[in-house]
Amino acid sequence: MAHIQLPEGYPGISGAFTYRPETAKPMRELAHVLLHEPNSLSAGERELIATFVSSRNDCHFCQSSHGPPRLATWVIRELWTR
């Protein structure tokens, strides 16, 4: 449940970005660095963690965006490189 009034029709964190638009760009850049830049975890492992956290937060939008399509791509890449 949001603690601020958010507009309807914006799923997940997108609603918060409409509330404070100046935060959208740095937050999206942070998410990109955490999920996609080189790290000790593979991108797929990070997406798996994001999917789990999203499910614990009960955020359907985030579960859907981090879940099956991205994880399927990761599994295919992992199997292909072996």
mmCIF file of the N, C-alpha and C atoms, coordinates in Angstrom:
data_MODEL
# 
_entry.id   MODEL 
# 
loop_
_atom_site.group_PDB 
_atom_site.id 
_atom_site.type_symbol 
_atom_site.label_atom_id 
_atom_site.label_alt_id 
_atom_site.label_comp_id 
_atom_site.label_asym_id 
_atom_site.label_entity_id 
_atom_site.label_seq_id 
_atom_site.pdbx_PDB_ins_code 
_atom_site.Cartn_x 
_atom_site.Cartn_y 
_atom_site.Cartn_z 
_atom_site.occupancy 
_atom_site.B_iso_or_equiv 
_atom_site.pdbx_formal_charge 
_atom_site.auth_seq_id 
_atom_site.auth_comp_id 
_atom_site.auth_asym_id 
_atom_site.auth_atom_id 
_atom_site.pdbx_PDB_model_num 
ATOM 1   N N  . MET A 1 1  ? 0.846  -1.173  0.000   1.00 0.00 ? 1  MET A N  1 
ATOM 2   C CA . MET A 1 1  ? 0.000  0.000   0.000   1.00 0.00 ? 1  MET A CA 1 
ATOM 3   C C  . MET A 1 1  ? 0.896  1.241   0.000   1.00 0.00 ? 1  MET A C  1 
ATOM 4   N N  . ALA A 1 2  ? 0.624  2.139   -0.912  1.00 0.00 ? 2  ALA A N  1 
ATOM 5   C CA . ALA A 1 2  ? 1.400  3.370   -1.001  1.00 0.00 ? 2  ALA A CA 1 
ATOM 6   C C  . ALA A 1 2  ? 1.031  4.305   0.146   1.00 0.00 ? 2  ALA A C  1 
ATOM 7   N N  . HIS A 1 3  ? 2.011  5.040   0.638   1.00 0.00 ? 3  HIS A N  1 
ATOM 8   C CA . HIS A 1 3  ? 1.788  6.008   1.709   1.00 0.00 ? 3  HIS A CA 1 
ATOM 9   C C  . HIS A 1 3  ? 1.558  7.410   1.157   1.00 0.00 ? 3  HIS A C  1 
ATOM 10  N N  . ILE A 1 4  ? 1.613  7.528   -0.152  1.00 0.00 ? 4  ILE A N  1 
ATOM 11  C CA . ILE A 1 4  ? 1.327  8.792   -0.818  1.00 0.00 ? 4  ILE A CA 1 
ATOM 12  C C  . ILE A 1 4  ? 0.278  8.515   -1.888  1.00 0.00 ? 4  ILE A C  1 
ATOM 13  N N  . GLN A 1 5  ? -0.457 9.519   -2.255  1.00 0.00 ? 5  GLN A N  1 
ATOM 14  C CA . GLN A 1 5  ? -1.480 9.360   -3.282  1.00 0.00 ? 5  GLN A CA 1 
ATOM 15  C C  . GLN A 1 5  ? -0.813 9.266   -4.652  1.00 0.00 ? 5  GLN A C  1 
ATOM 16  N N  . LEU A 1 6  ? -0.986 8.146   -5.329  1.00 0.00 ? 6  LEU A N  1 
ATOM 17  C CA . LEU A 1 6  ? -0.388 7.934   -6.643  1.00 0.00 ? 6  LEU A CA 1 
ATOM 18  C C  . LEU A 1 6  ? -1.494 7.880   -7.696  1.00 0.00 ? 6  LEU A C  1 
ATOM 19  N N  . PRO A 1 7  ? -1.183 8.329   -8.908  1.00 0.00 ? 7  PRO A N  1 
ATOM 20  C CA . PRO A 1 7  ? -2.196 8.277   -9.956  1.00 0.00 ? 7  PRO A CA 1 
ATOM 21  C C  . PRO A 1 7  ? -2.468 6.828   -10.365 1.00 0.00 ? 7  PRO A C  1 
ATOM 22  N N  . GLU A 1 8  ? -3.696 6.577   -10.773 1.00 0.00 ? 8  GLU A N  1 
ATOM 23  C CA . GLU A 1 8  ? -4.049 5.237   -11.240 1.00 0.00 ? 8  GLU A CA 1 
ATOM 24  C C  . GLU A 1 8  ? -3.535 5.034   -12.661 1.00 0.00 ? 8  GLU A C  1 
ATOM 25  N N  . GLY A 1 9  ? -3.338 3.779   -13.027 1.00 0.00 ? 9  GLY A N  1 
ATOM 26  C CA . GLY A 1 9  ? -2.928 3.453   -14.384 1.00 0.00 ? 9  GLY A CA 1 
ATOM 27  C C  . GLY A 1 9  ? -1.430 3.373   -14.588 1.00 0.00 ? 9  GLY A C  1 
ATOM 28  N N  . TYR A 1 10 ? -0.652 3.576   -13.521 1.00 0.00 ? 10 TYR A N  1 
ATOM 29  C CA . TYR A 1 10 ? 0.807  3.460   -13.612 1.00 0.00 ? 10 TYR A CA 1 
ATOM 30  C C  . TYR A 1 10 ? 1.232  2.307   -12.716 1.00 0.00 ? 10 TYR A C  1 
ATOM 31  N N  . PRO A 1 11 ? 1.606  1.167   -13.297 1.00 0.00 ? 11 PRO A N  1 
ATOM 32  C CA . PRO A 1 11 ? 1.936  -0.003  -12.486 1.00 0.00 ? 11 PRO A CA 1 
ATOM 33  C C  . PRO A 1 11 ? 3.290  0.127   -11.795 1.00 0.00 ? 11 PRO A C  1 
ATOM 34  N N  . GLY A 1 12 ? 3.435  -0.594  -10.692 1.00 0.00 ? 12 GLY A N  1 
ATOM 35  C CA . GLY A 1 12 ? 4.706  -0.678  -9.987  1.00 0.00 ? 12 GLY A CA 1 
ATOM 36  C C  . GLY A 1 12 ? 5.280  0.671   -9.621  1.00 0.00 ? 12 GLY A C  1 
ATOM 37  N N  . ILE A 1 13 ? 6.566  0.780   -9.762  1.00 0.00 ? 13 ILE A N  1 
ATOM 38  C CA . ILE A 1 13 ? 7.284  1.993   -9.383  1.00 0.00 ? 13 ILE A CA 1 
ATOM 39  C C  . ILE A 1 13 ? 6.989  3.170   -10.311 1.00 0.00 ? 13 ILE A C  1 
ATOM 40  N N  . SER A 1 14 ? 6.384  2.908   -11.450 1.00 0.00 ? 14 SER A N  1 
ATOM 41  C CA . SER A 1 14 ? 6.069  3.987   -12.398 1.00 0.00 ? 14 SER A CA 1 
ATOM 42  C C  . SER A 1 14 ? 5.183  5.058   -11.770 1.00 0.00 ? 14 SER A C  1 
ATOM 43  N N  . GLY A 1 15 ? 4.270  4.659   -10.885 1.00 0.00 ? 15 GLY A N  1 
ATOM 44  C CA . GLY A 1 15 ? 3.416  5.624   -10.198 1.00 0.00 ? 15 GLY A CA 1 
ATOM 45  C C  . GLY A 1 15 ? 4.216  6.579   -9.334  1.00 0.00 ? 15 GLY A C  1 
ATOM 46  N N  . ALA A 1 16 ? 5.216  6.045   -8.629  1.00 0.00 ? 16 ALA A N  1 
ATOM 47  C CA . ALA A 1 16 ? 6.064  6.909   -7.799  1.00 0.00 ? 16 ALA A CA 1 
ATOM 48  C C  . ALA A 1 16 ? 6.873  7.870   -8.665  1.00 0.00 ? 16 ALA A C  1 
ATOM 49  N N  . PHE A 1 17 ? 7.275  7.418   -9.835  1.00 0.00 ? 17 PHE A N  1 
ATOM 50  C CA . PHE A 1 17 ? 8.017  8.304   -10.735 1.00 0.00 ? 17 PHE A CA 1 
ATOM 51  C C  . PHE A 1 17 ? 7.143  9.464   -11.213 1.00 0.00 ? 17 PHE A C  1 
ATOM 52  N N  . THR A 1 18 ? 5.838  9.259   -11.327 1.00 0.00 ? 18 THR A N  1 
ATOM 53  C CA . THR A 1 18 ? 4.971  10.371  -11.725 1.00 0.00 ? 18 THR A CA 1 
ATOM 54  C C  . THR A 1 18 ? 4.792  11.350  -10.571 1.00 0.00 ? 18 THR A C  1 
ATOM 55  N N  . TYR A 1 19 ? 4.878  10.855  -9.340  1.00 0.00 ? 19 TYR A N  1 
ATOM 56  C CA . TYR A 1 19 ? 4.760  11.708  -8.156  1.00 0.00 ? 19 TYR A CA 1 
ATOM 57  C C  . TYR A 1 19 ? 5.975  12.620  -8.021  1.00 0.00 ? 19 TYR A C  1 
ATOM 58  N N  . ARG A 1 20 ? 7.159  12.065  -8.250  1.00 0.00 ? 20 ARG A N  1 
ATOM 59  C CA . ARG A 1 20 ? 8.410  12.833  -8.190  1.00 0.00 ? 20 ARG A CA 1 
ATOM 60  C C  . ARG A 1 20 ? 9.237  12.525  -9.438  1.00 0.00 ? 20 ARG A C  1 
ATOM 61  N N  . PRO A 1 21 ? 8.896  13.152  -10.569 1.00 0.00 ? 21 PRO A N  1 
ATOM 62  C CA . PRO A 1 21 ? 9.545  12.835  -11.842 1.00 0.00 ? 21 PRO A CA 1 
ATOM 63  C C  . PRO A 1 21 ? 11.069 13.017  -11.832 1.00 0.00 ? 21 PRO A C  1 
ATOM 64  N N  . GLU A 1 22 ? 11.562 13.921  -11.017 1.00 0.00 ? 22 GLU A N  1 
ATOM 65  C CA . GLU A 1 22 ? 13.014 14.142  -10.986 1.00 0.00 ? 22 GLU A CA 1 
ATOM 66  C C  . GLU A 1 22 ? 13.775 12.940  -10.431 1.00 0.00 ? 22 GLU A C  1 
ATOM 67  N N  . THR A 1 23 ? 13.070 12.031  -9.775  1.00 0.00 ? 23 THR A N  1 
ATOM 68  C CA . THR A 1 23 ? 13.736 10.836  -9.254  1.00 0.00 ? 23 THR A CA 1 
ATOM 69  C C  . THR A 1 23 ? 13.782 9.692   -10.264 1.00 0.00 ? 23 THR A C  1 
ATOM 70  N N  . ALA A 1 24 ? 12.989 9.782   -11.326 1.00 0.00 ? 24 ALA A N  1 
ATOM 71  C CA . ALA A 1 24 ? 12.867 8.664   -12.261 1.00 0.00 ? 24 ALA A CA 1 
ATOM 72  C C  . ALA A 1 24 ? 14.199 8.317   -12.923 1.00 0.00 ? 24 ALA A C  1 
ATOM 73  N N  . LYS A 1 25 ? 14.882 9.308   -13.492 1.00 0.00 ? 25 LYS A N  1 
ATOM 74  C CA . LYS A 1 25 ? 16.117 9.022   -14.232 1.00 0.00 ? 25 LYS A CA 1 
ATOM 75  C C  . LYS A 1 25 ? 17.194 8.396   -13.337 1.00 0.00 ? 25 LYS A C  1 
ATOM 76  N N  . PRO A 1 26 ? 17.536 8.989   -12.186 1.00 0.00 ? 26 PRO A N  1 
ATOM 77  C CA . PRO A 1 26 ? 18.570 8.346   -11.358 1.00 0.00 ? 26 PRO A CA 1 
ATOM 78  C C  . PRO A 1 26 ? 18.160 6.981   -10.819 1.00 0.00 ? 26 PRO A C  1 
ATOM 79  N N  . MET A 1 27 ? 16.879 6.798   -10.518 1.00 0.00 ? 27 MET A N  1 
ATOM 80  C CA . MET A 1 27 ? 16.441 5.491   -10.025 1.00 0.00 ? 27 MET A CA 1 
ATOM 81  C C  . MET A 1 27 ? 16.517 4.424   -11.117 1.00 0.00 ? 27 MET A C  1 
ATOM 82  N N  . ARG A 1 28 ? 16.138 4.792   -12.334 1.00 0.00 ? 28 ARG A N  1 
ATOM 83  C CA . ARG A 1 28 ? 16.243 3.837   -13.448 1.00 0.00 ? 28 ARG A CA 1 
ATOM 84  C C  . ARG A 1 28 ? 17.712 3.521   -13.751 1.00 0.00 ? 28 ARG A C  1 
ATOM 85  N N  . GLU A 1 29 ? 18.579 4.527   -13.657 1.00 0.00 ? 29 GLU A N  1 
ATOM 86  C CA . GLU A 1 29 ? 20.008 4.289   -13.869 1.00 0.00 ? 29 GLU A CA 1 
ATOM 87  C C  . GLU A 1 29 ? 20.566 3.362   -12.798 1.00 0.00 ? 29 GLU A C  1 
ATOM 88  N N  . LEU A 1 30 ? 20.153 3.564   -11.545 1.00 0.00 ? 30 LEU A N  1 
ATOM 89  C CA . LEU A 1 30 ? 20.593 2.691   -10.458 1.00 0.00 ? 30 LEU A CA 1 
ATOM 90  C C  . LEU A 1 30 ? 20.140 1.257   -10.705 1.00 0.00 ? 30 LEU A C  1 
ATOM 91  N N  . ALA A 1 31 ? 18.875 1.090   -11.070 1.00 0.00 ? 31 ALA A N  1 
ATOM 92  C CA . ALA A 1 31 ? 18.352 -0.252  -11.349 1.00 0.00 ? 31 ALA A CA 1 
ATOM 93  C C  . ALA A 1 31 ? 19.135 -0.914  -12.477 1.00 0.00 ? 31 ALA A C  1 
ATOM 94  N N  . HIS A 1 32 ? 19.471 -0.142  -13.516 1.00 0.00 ? 32 HIS A N  1 
ATOM 95  C CA . HIS A 1 32 ? 20.236 -0.700  -14.630 1.00 0.00 ? 32 HIS A CA 1 
ATOM 96  C C  . HIS A 1 32 ? 21.611 -1.181  -14.157 1.00 0.00 ? 32 HIS A C  1 
ATOM 97  N N  . VAL A 1 33 ? 22.293 -0.361  -13.366 1.00 0.00 ? 33 VAL A N  1 
ATOM 98  C CA . VAL A 1 33 ? 23.617 -0.743  -12.866 1.00 0.00 ? 33 VAL A CA 1 
ATOM 99  C C  . VAL A 1 33 ? 23.513 -2.006  -12.017 1.00 0.00 ? 33 VAL A C  1 
ATOM 100 N N  . LEU A 1 34 ? 22.535 -2.037  -11.111 1.00 0.00 ? 34 LEU A N  1 
ATOM 101 C CA . LEU A 1 34 ? 22.408 -3.185  -10.216 1.00 0.00 ? 34 LEU A CA 1 
ATOM 102 C C  . LEU A 1 34 ? 22.037 -4.472  -10.942 1.00 0.00 ? 34 LEU A C  1 
ATOM 103 N N  . LEU A 1 35 ? 21.210 -4.366  -11.983 1.00 0.00 ? 35 LEU A N  1 
ATOM 104 C CA . LEU A 1 35 ? 20.730 -5.571  -12.655 1.00 0.00 ? 35 LEU A CA 1 
ATOM 105 C C  . LEU A 1 35 ? 21.540 -5.981  -13.880 1.00 0.00 ? 35 LEU A C  1 
ATOM 106 N N  . HIS A 1 36 ? 22.255 -5.035  -14.510 1.00 0.00 ? 36 HIS A N  1 
ATOM 107 C CA . HIS A 1 36 ? 22.830 -5.363  -15.816 1.00 0.00 ? 36 HIS A CA 1 
ATOM 108 C C  . HIS A 1 36 ? 24.329 -5.136  -15.973 1.00 0.00 ? 36 HIS A C  1 
ATOM 109 N N  . GLU A 1 37 ? 24.927 -4.326  -15.132 1.00 0.00 ? 37 GLU A N  1 
ATOM 110 C CA . GLU A 1 37 ? 26.371 -4.090  -15.266 1.00 0.00 ? 37 GLU A CA 1 
ATOM 111 C C  . GLU A 1 37 ? 27.142 -5.271  -14.671 1.00 0.00 ? 37 GLU A C  1 
ATOM 112 N N  . PRO A 1 38 ? 28.427 -5.441  -15.075 1.00 0.00 ? 38 PRO A N  1 
ATOM 113 C CA . PRO A 1 38 ? 29.228 -6.557  -14.564 1.00 0.00 ? 38 PRO A CA 1 
ATOM 114 C C  . PRO A 1 38 ? 29.230 -6.598  -13.036 1.00 0.00 ? 38 PRO A C  1 
ATOM 115 N N  . ASN A 1 39 ? 29.155 -7.821  -12.502 1.00 0.00 ? 39 ASN A N  1 
ATOM 116 C CA . ASN A 1 39 ? 29.017 -8.015  -11.071 1.00 0.00 ? 39 ASN A CA 1 
ATOM 117 C C  . ASN A 1 39 ? 29.449 -9.427  -10.744 1.00 0.00 ? 39 ASN A C  1 
ATOM 118 N N  . SER A 1 40 ? 29.494 -9.751  -9.448  1.00 0.00 ? 40 SER A N  1 
ATOM 119 C CA . SER A 1 40 ? 29.849 -11.114 -9.053  1.00 0.00 ? 40 SER A CA 1 
ATOM 120 C C  . SER A 1 40 ? 28.713 -12.097 -9.315  1.00 0.00 ? 40 SER A C  1 
ATOM 121 N N  . LEU A 1 41 ? 27.492 -11.599 -9.486  1.00 0.00 ? 41 LEU A N  1 
ATOM 122 C CA . LEU A 1 41 ? 26.353 -12.439 -9.850  1.00 0.00 ? 41 LEU A CA 1 
ATOM 123 C C  . LEU A 1 41 ? 26.032 -12.228 -11.321 1.00 0.00 ? 41 LEU A C  1 
ATOM 124 N N  . SER A 1 42 ? 25.559 -13.267 -11.969 1.00 0.00 ? 42 SER A N  1 
ATOM 125 C CA . SER A 1 42 ? 25.152 -13.109 -13.363 1.00 0.00 ? 42 SER A CA 1 
ATOM 126 C C  . SER A 1 42 ? 23.875 -12.280 -13.420 1.00 0.00 ? 42 SER A C  1 
ATOM 127 N N  . ALA A 1 43 ? 23.565 -11.744 -14.600 1.00 0.00 ? 43 ALA A N  1 
ATOM 128 C CA . ALA A 1 43 ? 22.335 -10.972 -14.770 1.00 0.00 ? 43 ALA A CA 1 
ATOM 129 C C  . ALA A 1 43 ? 21.118 -11.833 -14.440 1.00 0.00 ? 43 ALA A C  1 
ATOM 130 N N  . GLY A 1 44 ? 21.150 -13.089 -14.821 1.00 0.00 ? 44 GLY A N  1 
ATOM 131 C CA . GLY A 1 44 ? 20.041 -13.992 -14.533 1.00 0.00 ? 44 GLY A CA 1 
ATOM 132 C C  . GLY A 1 44 ? 19.851 -14.228 -13.040 1.00 0.00 ? 44 GLY A C  1 
ATOM 133 N N  . GLU A 1 45 ? 20.962 -14.389 -12.319 1.00 0.00 ? 45 GLU A N  1 
ATOM 134 C CA . GLU A 1 45 ? 20.866 -14.563 -10.869 1.00 0.00 ? 45 GLU A CA 1 
ATOM 135 C C  . GLU A 1 45 ? 20.274 -13.316 -10.212 1.00 0.00 ? 45 GLU A C  1 
ATOM 136 N N  . ARG A 1 46 ? 20.672 -12.146 -10.704 1.00 0.00 ? 46 ARG A N  1 
ATOM 137 C CA . ARG A 1 46 ? 20.123 -10.897 -10.155 1.00 0.00 ? 46 ARG A CA 1 
ATOM 138 C C  . ARG A 1 46 ? 18.642 -10.759 -10.489 1.00 0.00 ? 46 ARG A C  1 
ATOM 139 N N  . GLU A 1 47 ? 18.226 -11.167 -11.694 1.00 0.00 ? 47 GLU A N  1 
ATOM 140 C CA . GLU A 1 47 ? 16.805 -11.129 -12.051 1.00 0.00 ? 47 GLU A CA 1 
ATOM 141 C C  . GLU A 1 47 ? 16.013 -12.103 -11.181 1.00 0.00 ? 47 GLU A C  1 
ATOM 142 N N  . LEU A 1 48 ? 16.596 -13.256 -10.880 1.00 0.00 ? 48 LEU A N  1 
ATOM 143 C CA . LEU A 1 48 ? 15.938 -14.229 -10.010 1.00 0.00 ? 48 LEU A CA 1 
ATOM 144 C C  . LEU A 1 48 ? 15.720 -13.636 -8.619  1.00 0.00 ? 48 LEU A C  1 
ATOM 145 N N  . ILE A 1 49 ? 16.730 -12.958 -8.084  1.00 0.00 ? 49 ILE A N  1 
ATOM 146 C CA . ILE A 1 49 ? 16.602 -12.297 -6.782  1.00 0.00 ? 49 ILE A CA 1 
ATOM 147 C C  . ILE A 1 49 ? 15.531 -11.205 -6.854  1.00 0.00 ? 49 ILE A C  1 
ATOM 148 N N  . ALA A 1 50 ? 15.539 -10.416 -7.930  1.00 0.00 ? 50 ALA A N  1 
ATOM 149 C CA . ALA A 1 50 ? 14.535 -9.352  -8.090  1.00 0.00 ? 50 ALA A CA 1 
ATOM 150 C C  . ALA A 1 50 ? 13.128 -9.939  -8.169  1.00 0.00 ? 50 ALA A C  1 
ATOM 151 N N  . THR A 1 51 ? 12.985 -11.075 -8.839  1.00 0.00 ? 51 THR A N  1 
ATOM 152 C CA . THR A 1 51 ? 11.679 -11.726 -8.928  1.00 0.00 ? 51 THR A CA 1 
ATOM 153 C C  . THR A 1 51 ? 11.210 -12.181 -7.552  1.00 0.00 ? 51 THR A C  1 
ATOM 154 N N  . PHE A 1 52 ? 12.114 -12.771 -6.786  1.00 0.00 ? 52 PHE A N  1 
ATOM 155 C CA . PHE A 1 52 ? 11.758 -13.236 -5.443  1.00 0.00 ? 52 PHE A CA 1 
ATOM 156 C C  . PHE A 1 52 ? 11.369 -12.065 -4.544  1.00 0.00 ? 52 PHE A C  1 
ATOM 157 N N  . VAL A 1 53 ? 12.176 -11.005 -4.538  1.00 0.00 ? 53 VAL A N  1 
ATOM 158 C CA . VAL A 1 53 ? 11.874 -9.834  -3.714  1.00 0.00 ? 53 VAL A CA 1 
ATOM 159 C C  . VAL A 1 53 ? 10.532 -9.229  -4.129  1.00 0.00 ? 53 VAL A C  1 
ATOM 160 N N  . SER A 1 54 ? 10.289 -9.156  -5.434  1.00 0.00 ? 54 SER A N  1 
ATOM 161 C CA . SER A 1 54 ? 9.015  -8.619  -5.931  1.00 0.00 ? 54 SER A CA 1 
ATOM 162 C C  . SER A 1 54 ? 7.836  -9.459  -5.453  1.00 0.00 ? 54 SER A C  1 
ATOM 163 N N  . SER A 1 55 ? 8.027  -10.776 -5.404  1.00 0.00 ? 55 SER A N  1 
ATOM 164 C CA . SER A 1 55 ? 6.935  -11.632 -4.931  1.00 0.00 ? 55 SER A CA 1 
ATOM 165 C C  . SER A 1 55 ? 6.702  -11.415 -3.439  1.00 0.00 ? 55 SER A C  1 
ATOM 166 N N  . ARG A 1 56 ? 7.766  -11.224 -2.677  1.00 0.00 ? 56 ARG A N  1 
ATOM 167 C CA . ARG A 1 56 ? 7.622  -10.954 -1.241  1.00 0.00 ? 56 ARG A CA 1 
ATOM 168 C C  . ARG A 1 56 ? 6.960  -9.596  -1.001  1.00 0.00 ? 56 ARG A C  1 
ATOM 169 N N  . ASN A 1 57 ? 7.217  -8.647  -1.910  1.00 0.00 ? 57 ASN A N  1 
ATOM 170 C CA . ASN A 1 57 ? 6.583  -7.327  -1.823  1.00 0.00 ? 57 ASN A CA 1 
ATOM 171 C C  . ASN A 1 57 ? 5.175  -7.334  -2.414  1.00 0.00 ? 57 ASN A C  1 
ATOM 172 N N  . ASP A 1 58 ? 4.765  -8.470  -2.962  1.00 0.00 ? 58 ASP A N  1 
ATOM 173 C CA . ASP A 1 58 ? 3.456  -8.637  -3.579  1.00 0.00 ? 58 ASP A CA 1 
ATOM 174 C C  . ASP A 1 58 ? 3.208  -7.608  -4.684  1.00 0.00 ? 58 ASP A C  1 
ATOM 175 N N  . CYS A 1 59 ? 4.235  -7.392  -5.524  1.00 0.00 ? 59 CYS A N  1 
ATOM 176 C CA . CYS A 1 59 ? 4.127  -6.448  -6.637  1.00 0.00 ? 59 CYS A CA 1 
ATOM 177 C C  . CYS A 1 59 ? 4.041  -7.239  -7.946  1.00 0.00 ? 59 CYS A C  1 
ATOM 178 N N  . HIS A 1 60 ? 2.819  -7.390  -8.441  1.00 0.00 ? 60 HIS A N  1 
ATOM 179 C CA . HIS A 1 60 ? 2.598  -8.172  -9.654  1.00 0.00 ? 60 HIS A CA 1 
ATOM 180 C C  . HIS A 1 60 ? 3.371  -7.590  -10.849 1.00 0.00 ? 60 HIS A C  1 
ATOM 181 N N  . PHE A 1 61 ? 3.377  -6.263  -10.983 1.00 0.00 ? 61 PHE A N  1 
ATOM 182 C CA . PHE A 1 61 ? 4.084  -5.622  -12.092 1.00 0.00 ? 61 PHE A CA 1 
ATOM 183 C C  . PHE A 1 61 ? 5.569  -6.005  -12.078 1.00 0.00 ? 61 PHE A C  1 
ATOM 184 N N  . CYS A 1 62 ? 6.200  -5.888  -10.927 1.00 0.00 ? 62 CYS A N  1 
ATOM 185 C CA . CYS A 1 62 ? 7.636  -6.195  -10.840 1.00 0.00 ? 62 CYS A CA 1 
ATOM 186 C C  . CYS A 1 62 ? 7.905  -7.689  -11.027 1.00 0.00 ? 62 CYS A C  1 
ATOM 187 N N  . GLN A 1 63 ? 7.038  -8.527  -10.471 1.00 0.00 ? 63 GLN A N  1 
ATOM 188 C CA . GLN A 1 63 ? 7.205  -9.965  -10.678 1.00 0.00 ? 63 GLN A CA 1 
ATOM 189 C C  . GLN A 1 63 ? 7.153  -10.303 -12.157 1.00 0.00 ? 63 GLN A C  1 
ATOM 190 N N  . SER A 1 64 ? 6.218  -9.669  -12.855 1.00 0.00 ? 64 SER A N  1 
ATOM 191 C CA . SER A 1 64 ? 6.058  -9.937  -14.288 1.00 0.00 ? 64 SER A CA 1 
ATOM 192 C C  . SER A 1 64 ? 7.218  -9.402  -15.096 1.00 0.00 ? 64 SER A C  1 
ATOM 193 N N  . SER A 1 65 ? 7.739  -8.231  -14.712 1.00 0.00 ? 65 SER A N  1 
ATOM 194 C CA . SER A 1 65 ? 8.819  -7.647  -15.510 1.00 0.00 ? 65 SER A CA 1 
ATOM 195 C C  . SER A 1 65 ? 10.156 -8.324  -15.248 1.00 0.00 ? 65 SER A C  1 
ATOM 196 N N  . HIS A 1 66 ? 10.357 -8.885  -14.048 1.00 0.00 ? 66 HIS A N  1 
ATOM 197 C CA . HIS A 1 66 ? 11.621 -9.563  -13.746 1.00 0.00 ? 66 HIS A CA 1 
ATOM 198 C C  . HIS A 1 66 ? 11.524 -11.066 -13.934 1.00 0.00 ? 66 HIS A C  1 
ATOM 199 N N  . GLY A 1 67 ? 10.330 -11.580 -14.048 1.00 0.00 ? 67 GLY A N  1 
ATOM 200 C CA . GLY A 1 67 ? 10.109 -13.009 -14.004 1.00 0.00 ? 67 GLY A CA 1 
ATOM 201 C C  . GLY A 1 67 ? 10.331 -13.784 -15.273 1.00 0.00 ? 67 GLY A C  1 
ATOM 202 N N  . PRO A 1 68 ? 9.347  -14.550 -15.678 1.00 0.00 ? 68 PRO A N  1 
ATOM 203 C CA . PRO A 1 68 ? 9.504  -15.579 -16.709 1.00 0.00 ? 68 PRO A CA 1 
ATOM 204 C C  . PRO A 1 68 ? 10.237 -15.190 -17.988 1.00 0.00 ? 68 PRO A C  1 
ATOM 205 N N  . PRO A 1 69 ? 9.905  -14.083 -18.657 1.00 0.00 ? 69 PRO A N  1 
ATOM 206 C CA . PRO A 1 69 ? 10.612 -13.805 -19.920 1.00 0.00 ? 69 PRO A CA 1 
ATOM 207 C C  . PRO A 1 69 ? 12.116 -13.614 -19.731 1.00 0.00 ? 69 PRO A C  1 
ATOM 208 N N  . ARG A 1 70 ? 12.500 -12.839 -18.741 1.00 0.00 ? 70 ARG A N  1 
ATOM 209 C CA . ARG A 1 70 ? 13.938 -12.594 -18.513 1.00 0.00 ? 70 ARG A CA 1 
ATOM 210 C C  . ARG A 1 70 ? 14.643 -13.846 -18.008 1.00 0.00 ? 70 ARG A C  1 
ATOM 211 N N  . LEU A 1 71 ? 13.975 -14.582 -17.119 1.00 0.00 ? 71 LEU A N  1 
ATOM 212 C CA . LEU A 1 71 ? 14.597 -15.795 -16.604 1.00 0.00 ? 71 LEU A CA 1 
ATOM 213 C C  . LEU A 1 71 ? 14.737 -16.855 -17.688 1.00 0.00 ? 71 LEU A C  1 
ATOM 214 N N  . ALA A 1 72 ? 13.760 -16.942 -18.568 1.00 0.00 ? 72 ALA A N  1 
ATOM 215 C CA . ALA A 1 72 ? 13.848 -17.900 -19.675 1.00 0.00 ? 72 ALA A CA 1 
ATOM 216 C C  . ALA A 1 72 ? 15.026 -17.556 -20.579 1.00 0.00 ? 72 ALA A C  1 
ATOM 217 N N  . THR A 1 73 ? 15.214 -16.278 -20.866 1.00 0.00 ? 73 THR A N  1 
ATOM 218 C CA . THR A 1 73 ? 16.353 -15.845 -21.685 1.00 0.00 ? 73 THR A CA 1 
ATOM 219 C C  . THR A 1 73 ? 17.658 -16.222 -21.008 1.00 0.00 ? 73 THR A C  1 
ATOM 220 N N  . TRP A 1 74 ? 17.749 -16.014 -19.700 1.00 0.00 ? 74 TRP A N  1 
ATOM 221 C CA . TRP A 1 74 ? 18.962 -16.336 -18.954 1.00 0.00 ? 74 TRP A CA 1 
ATOM 222 C C  . TRP A 1 74 ? 19.244 -17.834 -18.998 1.00 0.00 ? 74 TRP A C  1 
ATOM 223 N N  . VAL A 1 75 ? 18.215 -18.654 -18.784 1.00 0.00 ? 75 VAL A N  1 
ATOM 224 C CA . VAL A 1 75 ? 18.403 -20.109 -18.791 1.00 0.00 ? 75 VAL A CA 1 
ATOM 225 C C  . VAL A 1 75 ? 18.911 -20.558 -20.169 1.00 0.00 ? 75 VAL A C  1 
ATOM 226 N N  . ILE A 1 76 ? 18.319 -20.041 -21.229 1.00 0.00 ? 76 ILE A N  1 
ATOM 227 C CA . ILE A 1 76 ? 18.746 -20.406 -22.581 1.00 0.00 ? 76 ILE A CA 1 
ATOM 228 C C  . ILE A 1 76 ? 20.206 -20.013 -22.793 1.00 0.00 ? 76 ILE A C  1 
ATOM 229 N N  . ARG A 1 77 ? 20.589 -18.817 -22.388 1.00 0.00 ? 77 ARG A N  1 
ATOM 230 C CA . ARG A 1 77 ? 21.995 -18.364 -22.549 1.00 0.00 ? 77 ARG A CA 1 
ATOM 231 C C  . ARG A 1 77 ? 22.939 -19.249 -21.730 1.00 0.00 ? 77 ARG A C  1 
ATOM 232 N N  . GLU A 1 78 ? 22.557 -19.576 -20.491 1.00 0.00 ? 78 GLU A N  1 
ATOM 233 C CA . GLU A 1 78 ? 23.410 -20.405 -19.646 1.00 0.00 ? 78 GLU A CA 1 
ATOM 234 C C  . GLU A 1 78 ? 23.606 -21.786 -20.261 1.00 0.00 ? 78 GLU A C  1 
ATOM 235 N N  . LEU A 1 79 ? 22.533 -22.379 -20.771 1.00 0.00 ? 79 LEU A N  1 
ATOM 236 C CA . LEU A 1 79 ? 22.639 -23.697 -21.385 1.00 0.00 ? 79 LEU A CA 1 
ATOM 237 C C  . LEU A 1 79 ? 23.402 -23.654 -22.689 1.00 0.00 ? 79 LEU A C  1 
ATOM 238 N N  . TRP A 1 80 ? 23.242 -22.584 -23.448 1.00 0.00 ? 80 TRP A N  1 
ATOM 239 C CA . TRP A 1 80 ? 23.916 -22.449 -24.738 1.00 0.00 ? 80 TRP A CA 1 
ATOM 240 C C  . TRP A 1 80 ? 25.426 -22.345 -24.583 1.00 0.00 ? 80 TRP A C  1 
ATOM 241 N N  . THR A 1 81 ? 25.885 -21.698 -23.511 1.00 0.00 ? 81 THR A N  1 
ATOM 242 C CA . THR A 1 81 ? 27.324 -21.489 -23.336 1.00 0.00 ? 81 THR A CA 1 
ATOM 243 C C  . THR A 1 81 ? 28.023 -22.657 -22.695 1.00 0.00 ? 81 THR A C  1 
ATOM 244 N N  . ARG A 1 82 ? 27.305 -23.696 -22.333 1.00 0.00 ? 82 ARG A N  1 
ATOM 245 C CA . ARG A 1 82 ? 27.954 -24.865 -21.696 1.00 0.00 ? 82 ARG A CA 1 
ATOM 246 C C  . ARG A 1 82 ? 28.428 -25.864 -22.696 1.00 0.00 ? 82 ARG A C  1 
# 
